[in-house]
Amino acid sequence: MRTAIVSAMQEELSAVLALLPDEQKQAVGGRDYWVGHLHGQEVVAVLSRIGKVAAATTATALIERFGVDRIVFTGVAGGLAPGVNRGDVVIARSFLQHDLDASPLFPRYEVPLYGTAQFDTDPALTEQLAAAVRKALHGTHVHSGLVVSGDRFVASALESQALQRALPEALAVEMEGAAFAQVCRDYGLPFAAVRTVSDRADDEAHGDFLSFIDQVASRHSAAIVKALLEG
C-alpha cells in the first residue's frame, strides 16, 4: 500500500517530512516528490501548490508516475457554516467547485458531462482519517460534510456570507480539494481530506491565515498523518 500525503503549504509539508526517516526526492513536473516510509508503510509526500489546476496536476502525477494506492490531503480552510470556528477540524465527505458555472448549458456548480456537482471522498479511507484525527487531536471540535473549492482566497465577510447563502450545507472553503476528488474519481482511487480551520473566510482571514499555518496547522498535519499510518 503506497499512500500519498499532500499539502498545499510548505510549512505543512515540512512537518510531515520530519516524520520520514528515509525520504528520497524525485522531481517531476516542477514539483519535488518525497518517497519514503513511515511506520513501515510506503509514503509519497508532495507540495501540491495552491489552486485547482495545480492540484489536478499533482494528483495525476501521483497516480500515473508514482502508482499511489490512495491520496490523503491535509491542509487548512476557511470556516463557512455557523459554529465552524478557528482551530476546528473539518473532515470532507464531499467536494464541490463553488466558482464553476457552465449555465445555461448545465446547472450551476455541475461539472459538465459528469452529471453531478459533488464528488464524494472514499468512505472507508475517510473513516480511517476521522479516527486518526480523534486519536491525534484530543478535544478538538470535528465537523464532517461538504467542503467547497475555488480559485479564490475568500477573505471578505460579504463573499463568505454569499457563499453561505448559496451553499448552506458547505462547512468550509479552500482551493484544492474538489480537483483532487474529481481526478481520483476518474482513476477510481480512494481519496480523503482533512482541513484545519484557519479563519472564518472574512475580512480578518489574511492575517489569521498566515500566522495559523506556522503555529497550528503544520502540527495538526503531522500529528494526523502519524496517527493514520500507525493504524
Order of alpha helices (4+ residues) and beta strands (2+ residues): beta-alpha-beta-beta-beta-alpha-beta-beta-beta-alpha-beta-alpha-beta-alpha-beta-alpha-alpha
